[in-house]
Structure formats: C-alpha cells, structure tokens
C-alpha cells in the first residue's frame, strides 16, 4: 500500500480507538456523551485552522456534516477537552513511522539528512501565556532602548530536509536554550542520520553529546569559535583538518556531570561561497575519501530546508495567527500544524513525481498554496469520513497538479530590505491567504 494511503488509514483508525481518546482527553468525563462536537470532529476542526473567524470555520464543518449549527463558544469549550498530545502521536504513528518503514526515502551519502533549528514564535499576550512561556523585551532594531516586551515561545524542530518530514517538534519558553532543545531531539534519531546545524550550535557540549551517541553531524562554525575554525576562515592551512579538541574549562563541570568525553576528534572543512567568502564546517565525518571536502557545500546547502520550513509555518500557514488565546489552544495549533505539514509532504509525493517526469525549462514543484488549501478543504473527507482512499487520492492529486511553481536553483537575487510602509501594504492589501 502506498504511503499516502497508510497515513489516511492509520489516522482514521487511531482517532476511533478508545485507547487513543483516553490518552488525549483532558478528563475521564470528556467526550463520553454523544455530542454534536465529538472527539474526532473537534480534532479535525483544529487541524483545519483558518484565518477566517472561528464561527465561519465551525459553520463550514457543520454544513459538511449536514447537521445543526453550533456556536463558536460551544466549539471552544469542546476543544479544551482535547489535549494537544493527540497531534504529537498522530504525527509519529501516522506520518513518521510509515514514512521510513520500508527504507524508501531520499538520502545523501546514505544518510537521512536532519536539520535542527529553533525560532521565536510570537504568542498571544496575556497573563496565562506569559506565565507559561515568559516575555522578552524588544527594541526598534536601531538602538538598545527597550520599547516594551511581548510573549514569545521558542519552537525547535528536527526536520528531514530532503523528505520534508518533521520527526520531532517542541514549543517551549521563549528563553529556552536551543542547544538543550537540540539534545532532547536526539532520542528521535538513529545512527543512520546526519544532523545539520547552524552557528548557534557548535559548542563543545553539543558535539560531545553527539559523539557519545555516535551521531554524525555537520555544524557551521561562528567567527569566534574554535581556533582551527578561525584559522581556516582566514584562509590559512589546508581546506580539511582533523584535530582533537578538548573541553573548555567553562564547560568541564557540565561535561563531567553528563559523563561525556573530555576530548573528541572532529574535522574542520573550509567551504568557499559564490561570494568568495569562506565558511567553516565542523563534522564527525573524518574520512576525506568517503566524504570529499568538495561535496560539503552541496550538503550544507540542504540545511536551508529547515529555514524554509519555518517560513512555511509562519507565513503560508499563519502559525502566529492562533485560533485561541489559552496555552492549550496555542499548543493545539502548533502541533496540529506540524502534523499537517507531514500530511502534505506525503500526499503530494505522487503529484511531485509527475512534475519531475515532465520536460520543462525549469524544474517544477507542487504549489504549496494550492496543496495546503486542498488538504484543509478536504480534511473532513480525509480523516472523518469512510470515503475510499484511492478515489479520494486521485481527486486530490489532480488538484495538487494545478498551477505548479518553477524552481530556479541558479537564481540568486540580492536581498532587499523593504520599508515598514511596503510591508504593511503587502499584509493589508496584497497577501493571498491559502485557507
């Protein structure tokens, strides 16, 4: 059975299981009586999160059911009986596990390439969210004068950049340390994974933890990091050096507390950018013959996939336009969006293969504005109905193929900083929402 049918069937089956409902409801009494808004219906309605008013979203759901209308207030009361952990389990059991079960997925050097990165998420600013996530001061970006503070959370994801699957994701306090969050993600990795990280992560503690777990990694070094990295960045020495680094005194106590090695062997690789600048990567891949230095630029370029993933969450899917103000509503929206991206990645595989087979001037990819709109509009058919999955997928694939976008890899336009006036005009008048 193709993966796209697996995720539909497993999701439908899980949502109907009593054990699944018992784990992911707020109390033993929740969803025990026959109500218009059942456990499964509330879950799918959360998944259909829209920038439209909540009442319009609820009206659309009840119209699909051909049932009696309910108020947005009734839906809000029902959603707080559901726990956000339902979407975490759905993502793991209906997306991640079937995706990698048969070893049929894209790799680089035989590794599954996982990007790790964090991002700040603006949250509804109220007392409950401030207590749960904390507040961070902000300035106007031109000086250090603090203008105020706002509630922020820190999102961190472990993301398969080649297959577009989020293996793990968390939303925690805005002041959380991203390295600690990255270490927590490691329970979802295997020895066949290669982790890509940016300049926020190359601490000795991070690399010692990875080495202890025999986890392969490639991390971009900052300008003020390890001595070999600084020398390579200046253009001195060979483009690839294998060295032994020792734990700095400032991290020695923590390293001993965690029983990590006090010295590790790593390889520093200098990569030349198109601009002529040198970037330095530190990696656990020591063998120059098996892992040529010339290929590291192509490999590290894949890390951009996790950056565009956050762009997808925040812009295309409007993550920060939350459908509720409470901590539980925020977490439901966050983890439902993560699950939704996995559904889209798997369901559009067949359409993408058809586009790959077409002879066009530029490679074409599925238009994400179209695909997410299709999935949100048909979420009830996908997950809440008994419609034949094969017939349904043929219909959806036809829609996924509409208006594909061209991928111009060679294009590298200069970055332009838009004025606040232009940005405001775009948000108010030009931006096209996909749901």
C-alpha positions in Angstrom: 0.0 0.0 0.0 1.4 3.5 -0.9 2.5 5.7 1.9 -0.3 8.2 1.2 -2.9 5.5 1.9 -1.1 4.5 5.1 -1.4 7.9 6.6 -5.1 8.2 5.9 -5.9 4.7 7.2 -3.7 4.9 10.3 -5.0 8.4 11.2 -8.6 7.3 10.8 -8.0 4.2 12.8 -6.2 6.0 15.6 -8.8 8.6 16.0 -11.5 6.0 16.5 -9.6 3.9 19.1 -10.8 4.2 22.7 -7.3 4.0 24.0 -6.2 6.9 21.8 -9.1 9.0 23.1 -8.4 8.1 26.7 -4.8 9.3 26.4 -5.6 12.6 24.8 -8.7 13.9 26.6 -8.5 16.4 29.4 -10.6 14.3 31.8 -12.2 11.0 32.1 -15.6 12.6 31.6 -14.6 14.4 28.4 -16.2 13.1 25.1 -18.1 10.3 26.9 -21.6 11.5 26.0 -23.0 11.7 22.5 -22.5 15.4 21.4 -22.6 17.3 18.1 -18.9 18.0 18.6 -17.3 14.6 19.0 -13.6 13.9 19.8 -12.8 13.2 16.1 -14.7 16.1 14.8 -13.0 18.6 17.2 -9.6 17.2 16.3 -10.2 17.6 12.6 -11.6 21.1 13.1 -8.5 22.2 15.0 -6.4 20.8 12.0 -8.5 22.9 9.6 -7.3 26.1 11.5 -8.1 29.1 9.3 -7.5 32.9 9.3 -11.3 33.2 9.0 -13.5 33.9 12.0 -14.0 30.9 14.3 -17.7 30.9 13.7 -17.3 30.6 10.0 -14.9 27.7 10.4 -17.5 25.9 12.7 -20.3 26.7 10.2 -18.3 25.1 7.4 -17.8 21.9 9.4 -21.5 21.6 10.4 -22.5 22.3 6.8 -20.3 19.4 5.6 -22.0 17.2 8.2 -25.4 18.4 7.2 -26.0 18.9 10.9 -27.5 21.6 13.2 -25.3 24.6 13.6 -23.3 25.2 16.8 -21.7 28.3 18.1 -18.0 29.2 18.2 -18.3 29.2 22.0 -19.5 25.6 22.0 -16.5 24.6 19.9 -14.1 26.5 22.2 -15.5 24.6 25.2 -15.2 21.3 23.3 -11.6 21.9 22.2 -10.4 22.3 25.7 -11.5 18.7 26.4 -8.9 17.7 23.8 -5.2 17.6 24.6 -2.5 18.7 22.1 -0.7 15.5 22.6 -3.1 13.8 20.2 -1.4 15.6 17.3 2.0 14.6 18.5 1.0 10.9 18.5 -0.7 11.2 15.1 2.5 12.7 13.6 4.6 9.9 15.0 2.4 7.0 14.2 0.6 8.1 11.0 3.5 10.1 9.4 7.0 9.4 10.7 6.8 5.6 11.2 5.1 4.7 7.9 7.4 7.2 6.0 10.6 5.4 7.0 9.3 1.8 7.4 10.4 0.5 4.0 13.6 2.5 3.7 12.2 4.2 0.6 13.2 7.8 1.1 15.8 10.3 -0.1 19.3 10.3 1.4 22.7 11.9 1.0 25.9 9.7 1.3 23.4 7.1 2.6 22.3 9.3 5.5 18.9 10.7 6.3 19.7 14.4 6.5 18.1 16.1 9.5 18.2 19.8 10.1 17.9 21.1 13.6 16.9 24.7 14.3 15.0 26.9 16.6 12.8 30.0 16.0 11.0 32.5 18.2 7.2 32.5 17.9 5.0 35.4 18.8 2.2 34.3 21.1 -1.0 35.9 22.3 0.0 38.4 25.0 -2.0 37.6 28.2 -1.3 36.6 31.8 -1.7 32.8 31.2 0.8 32.7 28.2 3.3 35.0 30.0 3.4 32.6 33.0 3.8 29.6 30.7 6.2 31.0 28.1 7.6 34.2 29.5 8.1 37.6 27.9 11.1 39.0 26.0 11.9 42.8 25.7 12.0 44.3 22.2 13.6 47.4 20.7 13.2 49.2 17.4 16.3 47.5 16.0 18.2 50.7 15.7 19.4 51.2 19.3 19.3 49.4 22.6 16.4 51.4 24.0 13.7 48.9 25.2 10.3 49.8 23.9 8.4 47.1 25.7 8.1 43.3 26.0 5.9 40.6 24.4 5.2 37.0 25.0 7.3 34.7 22.9 7.8 30.9 22.7 10.8 29.0 21.3 10.0 26.4 18.6 12.6 23.8 17.9 12.3 21.1 15.2 14.1 18.0 14.0 13.4 18.2 10.3 14.1 15.8 7.4 15.2 18.4 4.8 15.1 16.1 1.8 11.8 14.3 2.5 10.1 17.3 4.3 9.1 15.5 7.4 9.2 16.9 11.0 10.4 14.0 13.1 10.0 16.0 16.3 9.0 19.5 17.3 8.5 21.4 20.6 7.2 24.8 21.6 8.6 25.9 25.0 9.6 29.0 26.9 11.0 31.9 24.8 14.1 31.9 26.9 14.9 28.2 26.4 18.5 27.3 25.3 18.4 25.9 21.8 21.3 23.5 22.4 19.4 21.8 25.2 16.3 21.5 22.9 18.5 20.0 20.1 19.9 17.4 22.6 16.4 16.5 23.5 15.6 15.8 19.9 18.3 13.1 19.7 16.0 10.5 21.1 14.3 10.5 17.7 17.5 10.0 15.7 19.4 6.8 14.6 23.0 6.1 13.7 22.0 6.4 10.0 21.1 10.1 10.5 23.3 13.1 9.7 22.5 16.2 11.6 22.9 19.7 10.0 23.1 22.7 12.3 23.9 26.4 12.0 26.2 28.7 14.0 24.1 28.6 17.2 25.0 25.0 17.9 28.8 24.3 17.7 29.5 24.2 21.4 31.8 21.5 22.9 28.8 20.3 24.9 26.7 19.7 21.8 29.5 17.9 19.9 30.4 15.8 22.9 26.8 14.7 23.3 26.6 13.8 19.6 30.0 11.9 19.8 28.8 10.0 22.8 25.8 8.8 20.9 27.8 8.1 17.8 25.7 10.6 15.9 27.1 12.0 12.7 26.9 15.8 12.3 27.9 18.8 10.3 27.8 22.2 12.0 28.6 25.6 10.7 31.2 27.4 12.9 30.9 31.1 14.0 33.6 33.6 13.5 34.7 33.3 17.2 34.5 29.6 17.7 37.3 27.0 17.8 40.9 28.0 17.0 41.2 25.7 13.9 37.9 27.2 12.6 39.2 30.8 13.0 42.4 29.9 11.1 40.6 28.2 8.3 38.2 31.2 8.0 41.2 33.4 7.5 42.4 31.2 4.6 45.3 29.6 6.4 46.0 25.9 6.3 44.5 23.1 4.2 40.8 23.1 3.4 40.3 20.0 5.6 41.9 19.3 9.0 41.2 16.5 11.5 42.0 17.7 15.1 41.4 16.7 18.7 39.6 19.3 20.7 39.4 19.4 24.5 36.6 20.5 26.7 37.0 24.2 27.7 37.3 24.9 31.4 33.9 26.7 31.5 32.1 23.5 30.4 34.2 20.9 32.2 31.9 20.6 35.2 28.8 20.1 33.0 30.6 17.6 30.8 31.7 15.5 33.8 28.2 15.7 35.2 26.8 14.3 32.0 29.6 11.8 31.8 30.7 12.9 28.3 34.1 12.6 26.8 36.6 15.3 27.7 38.2 15.3 24.3 36.8 14.5 20.8 38.2 14.1 17.3 36.5 16.2 14.7 37.2 17.5 11.2 37.1 21.2 10.1 36.2 21.8 6.5 36.5 25.1 4.7 33.8 25.8 2.1 34.0 28.7 -0.4 30.8 30.5 -1.1 29.9 32.0 -4.5 30.6 35.4 -3.0 34.3 34.4 -2.4 33.8 34.2 1.4 34.9 31.2 3.4 32.7 29.3 5.8 34.0 26.7 8.1 32.1 23.5 9.0 32.9 21.1 11.8 31.9 17.5 11.3 32.2 14.0 12.7 32.8 12.6 9.2 36.6 12.3 9.3 37.3 10.2 6.2 38.3 12.6 3.3 37.9 9.8 0.7 34.4 8.7 1.7 33.3 12.3 2.4 35.1 14.7 0.0 35.5 18.3 1.1 34.2 19.5 -2.3 30.8 18.0 -1.5 30.2 19.7 1.8 28.9 22.9 0.2 26.1 20.9 -1.5 25.4 19.1 1.7 25.2 22.1 3.9 23.0 23.9 1.4 20.3 21.4 2.3 20.1 22.9 5.7 18.2 25.8 4.2 15.2 23.4 4.1 14.6 23.9 7.8 14.7 27.7 7.4 12.1 27.5 4.7 10.1 25.1 6.9 9.7 27.9 9.5 8.8 30.3 6.7 6.1 27.8 5.7 4.8 27.6 9.3 4.7 31.3 9.9 3.7 32.8 6.5 1.9 30.2 4.4 0.2 28.5 7.3 -0.2 31.6 9.5 1.0 29.8 12.7 1.2 33.0 14.7 -2.4 33.8 13.9 -3.6 31.5 16.7 -7.2 30.3 16.9 -7.3 30.6 20.6 -5.7 32.6 23.5 -5.0 29.9 26.0 -1.8 27.8 26.4 -3.7 24.6 25.3 -5.1 26.3 22.2 -1.7 27.6 21.3 -0.1 24.1 21.6 -3.0 22.5 19.7 -2.5 24.9 16.8 1.3 24.4 16.8 1.3 20.6 16.9 -1.7 20.3 14.5 0.3 22.5 12.0 3.3 20.2 12.3 1.1 17.2 11.7 -0.5 19.0 8.7 2.9 19.6 7.1 3.6 15.9 7.3 0.3 15.0 5.7 1.0 17.5 2.8 4.6 16.1 2.3 3.3 12.5 1.8 0.1 13.2 0.0 1.8 15.3 -2.7 4.5 12.7 -3.5 2.6 11.3 -6.4 1.9 14.7 -7.9 5.6 15.7 -7.5 6.8 12.6 -9.3 4.5 13.5 -12.2 6.0 17.0 -12.3 9.5 15.6 -12.1 8.9 13.5 -15.2 7.7 16.5 -17.2 10.3 18.1 -19.6 10.2 21.8 -18.7 12.7 24.6 -18.9 12.9 24.8 -15.1 12.1 22.0 -12.6 8.5 22.3 -11.2 7.3 21.7 -7.7 3.8 21.5 -6.2 2.4 24.9 -5.3 2.2 24.8 -1.5 -0.6 27.4 -1.5 -2.7 25.0 -3.6 -1.8 21.8 -1.8 -2.4 23.1 1.7 -5.7 24.7 0.6 -6.8 21.4 -0.9 -5.9 19.4 2.3 -7.6 21.8 4.6 -10.8 21.9 2.5 -10.8 18.1 2.3 -9.6 17.3 5.8 -13.1 16.0 6.8 -13.1 13.7 3.8 -9.6 12.5 4.5 -9.9 11.9 8.2 -13.6 11.9 9.3 -15.3 10.0 6.5 -15.3 6.5 5.2 -14.7 7.5 1.6 -12.5 5.2 -0.4 -8.9 6.5 0.0 -7.8 5.5 -3.6 -10.6 7.5 -5.3 -10.1 10.4 -2.9 -6.3 10.5 -3.6 -6.8 10.5 -7.3 -9.1 13.6 -6.9 -6.6 15.3 -4.6 -3.6 14.6 -6.9 -5.4 16.2 -9.8 -5.8 19.3 -7.7 -2.2 19.3 -6.5 -1.0 19.4 -10.1 -2.7 22.8 -10.7 -0.6 25.9 -11.1 2.9 24.4 -10.1 5.7 26.7 -9.4 9.1 26.8 -11.1 12.3 26.1 -9.2 15.1 28.3 -10.4 18.1 27.0 -8.5 20.6 29.1 -10.3 18.8 32.4 -9.5 20.4 34.3 -6.6 18.8 37.8 -6.4 20.3 40.3 -3.9 18.4 40.7 -0.7 16.4 43.9 -0.4 15.1 45.3 2.9 11.6 46.6 2.5 10.3 49.6 4.3 7.6 49.2 7.0 5.2 51.0 4.7 5.7 48.4 1.9 5.4 45.5 4.3 2.2 46.9 5.8 0.7 47.4 2.3 1.6 43.8 1.5 -0.1 42.4 4.6 -3.2 44.6 4.3 -3.8 44.5 0.5 -1.7 42.1 -1.4 -1.2 38.9 0.6 -3.3 36.0 -0.6 -4.2 33.5 2.2 -4.5 29.9 1.2 -7.1 28.9 3.8 
